[in-house]
Amino acid sequence: MKMNLPVVDVEYPIGDDAIIVSKTDAKGRISYVNDDFVEASGFTTEELLNKPHNIVRHPDMPEEGFADLWVTLKSGKPWTGAVKNRRKNGEYYWVLATASPIWDNGEITGYMSVRTRLPSELRCEAETVYAQIRERKPCKYRLDAGMLHRRSFSDRFTVFTGTLKARLTMLVASLMIFTLVTGVIGIFAAEEADSHLRKVYSDRTVPLSELFVINDRMQANVLNLYGAAANGLAGKPLSGVEAGVNKNAALINQNWERYMATYLTTEEKGIADSYTQKRRDFLDSGLKPGLALLSAGRFEDLSRHLTEKVQPLFEAAKQDAERLVALQVDVANAEYEEAQRNFAISTVVTVGTLFVAFVLGALLGLLTIRAVSRPAAQLVDLMAKIAKGSFNNRVMVERDDEIGIAFAIFRRCKPGSALTGKYRNRKRDTDWHALRG
């Protein structure tokens, strides 16, 4: 790491309104600096341009911080953290730096950094942690994209090492079972969601479209007759009106048959029966007499018949159609709420299963590590003593797994080292000396 010297223990204050900006190319060479950067660094613009950005690096900054910086930036993510920089005259200043990659045509072509004054509480924390990292001391914090995160208890169980076969088998089997359970829950939830979606589409959305089409065709018939009456009174030629009305009526029957073929609730069936009768009245008492008046050329009577008879019949049928539409929406909403409830339940069960799996995995891992590390430490200590010429060693062993067997083998191979304790098995406790020769 570049070591910029000399340094003096004098801080250069950064103002609250200072915004220090710089840009570099992909290799970290400075391509732009603003006036605040020049003022804070103590260098001139000419001394900064085309120079590596580490020209302002302070020796107190740990290598790990910059390693975290470059890993973050090269992955295409922004980095934000506390930075201690060095001025040209050796003074220092603290800043809160945010560095981001500059993209061009999908590639990183450089980096931009914006710095502001670092709050005092963050500075105290950064000074302490950076010193511990720099001096390779145990640290309760870890660097992640520049931010200092306090290590959690779960960090100790990210990797399982040094375990026994039986305990590993139990650990893996437990995790596999929980994985299987989670997968089954996910498949069940997906099937439930698919079922609700099918019901909403096939039993609600499709019938809803049929109702709209029926209403539109009925209204079109009314309008066609109104238009025919107006054209007849104006002496304009009429053609195709009756054929168009009859065609619409036939298509309406087909739409209604498709609607009735879908799943109907009890309430929906009652409204549908009422709507069927009103549609029949609209056709028999409204349209057909209207077509007869049209054929006879009685346009004034047709106009009056449309106003006094056809329109009220259409409105009456339309009211039932609107009730059916509202019911479709209500049932679809009920299906949606049921799907939401099922999703919430499956989510809770899945999260609960994952949580139990995590806790169990962590616990088994901890127990397995302890089961190996403690006797392994005893074994290392014993071998160290033997290496020093001490053969009269006594070690307490209370195990009947691979570690206990290893101690027994070791005793047989190394006469003169006396192992004492109890050897536990499923039937009885035997004195360790019974295992000798």
SULCORWO-V661089 format. One record per residue. RES is the residue in one small letter. BURIAL is b if it has 24 or more other ideal C-beta (glycine too) atoms within 12 Angstrom, else e. Layout:
res = <RES,RES>
burial = <BURIAL,BURIAL>
//
This chain:
res = <m,k,m,n,l,p,v,v,d,v,e,y,p,i,g,d,d,a,i,i,v,s,k,t,d,a,k,g,r,i,s,y,v,n,d,d,f,v,e,a,s,g,f,t,t,e,e,l,l,n,k,p,h,n,i,v,r,h,p,d,m,p,e,e,g,f,a,d,l,w,v,t,l,k,s,g,k,p,w,t,g,a,v,k,n,r,r,k,n,g,e,y,y,w,v,l,a,t,a,s,p,i,w,d,n,g,e,i,t,g,y,m,s,v,r,t,r,l,p,s,e,l,r,c,e,a,e,t,v,y,a,q,i,r,e,r,k,p,c,k,y,r,l,d,a,g,m,l,h,r,r,s,f,s,d,r,f,t,v,f,t,g,t,l,k,a,r,l,t,m,l,v,a,s,l,m,i,f,t,l,v,t,g,v,i,g,i,f,a,a,e,e,a,d,s,h,l,r,k,v,y,s,d,r,t,v,p,l,s,e,l,f,v,i,n,d,r,m,q,a,n,v,l,n,l,y,g,a,a,a,n,g,l,a,g,k,p,l,s,g,v,e,a,g,v,n,k,n,a,a,l,i,n,q,n,w,e,r,y,m,a,t,y,l,t,t,e,e,k,g,i,a,d,s,y,t,q,k,r,r,d,f,l,d,s,g,l,k,p,g,l,a,l,l,s,a,g,r,f,e,d,l,s,r,h,l,t,e,k,v,q,p,l,f,e,a,a,k,q,d,a,e,r,l,v,a,l,q,v,d,v,a,n,a,e,y,e,e,a,q,r,n,f,a,i,s,t,v,v,t,v,g,t,l,f,v,a,f,v,l,g,a,l,l,g,l,l,t,i,r,a,v,s,r,p,a,a,q,l,v,d,l,m,a,k,i,a,k,g,s,f,n,n,r,v,m,v,e,r,d,d,e,i,g,i,a,f,a,i,f,r,r,c,k,p,g,s,a,l,t,g,k,y,r,n,r,k,r,d,t,d,w,h,a,l,r,g>
burial = <e,e,e,b,e,e,b,e,e,e,b,b,e,b,e,e,e,b,b,b,b,b,b,b,e,e,e,b,e,b,b,b,b,e,e,e,b,b,b,b,b,b,b,e,e,e,e,b,e,e,b,e,b,b,b,b,b,b,e,b,b,b,e,b,b,b,e,b,b,b,e,b,b,e,e,e,e,e,b,b,b,b,b,b,b,b,b,b,e,e,b,b,b,b,b,b,b,b,b,b,b,e,e,e,e,e,e,b,e,b,b,b,b,b,b,b,b,b,e,e,e,b,b,e,b,b,b,e,b,b,e,e,b,e,e,e,e,e,e,e,b,e,b,e,b,b,b,b,e,e,e,e,e,e,e,e,e,e,e,b,e,e,b,b,e,e,b,b,e,e,b,e,e,b,b,e,e,b,e,e,e,b,e,e,b,e,e,e,b,e,e,b,b,e,e,b,e,e,b,b,e,b,b,b,e,e,b,b,e,b,b,e,b,b,b,e,b,b,b,b,b,b,e,b,b,b,b,b,b,e,e,b,e,e,e,e,e,b,e,e,b,b,e,b,b,e,e,b,b,e,e,b,e,e,b,b,e,e,b,b,e,b,e,e,e,e,e,b,e,e,b,b,e,e,b,b,e,b,b,e,b,b,b,e,e,b,b,b,b,b,b,e,b,b,e,e,e,e,b,e,e,b,b,e,b,b,e,e,b,b,b,e,b,b,e,b,b,b,e,b,b,e,e,b,b,e,b,b,e,e,b,b,e,e,b,e,e,e,b,e,e,b,e,e,e,b,e,e,e,b,e,e,b,e,e,e,b,e,e,b,b,b,e,b,b,e,b,b,b,e,b,b,e,e,b,e,e,b,b,e,e,b,e,e,e,e,e,e,e,e,e,e,b,e,b,e,b,e,b,b,e,e,b,b,e,b,b,b,e,b,b,e,e,b,e,e,b,e,b,e,b,e,b,e,e,e,e,e,e,e,e,b,e,e,b,e,e>
//
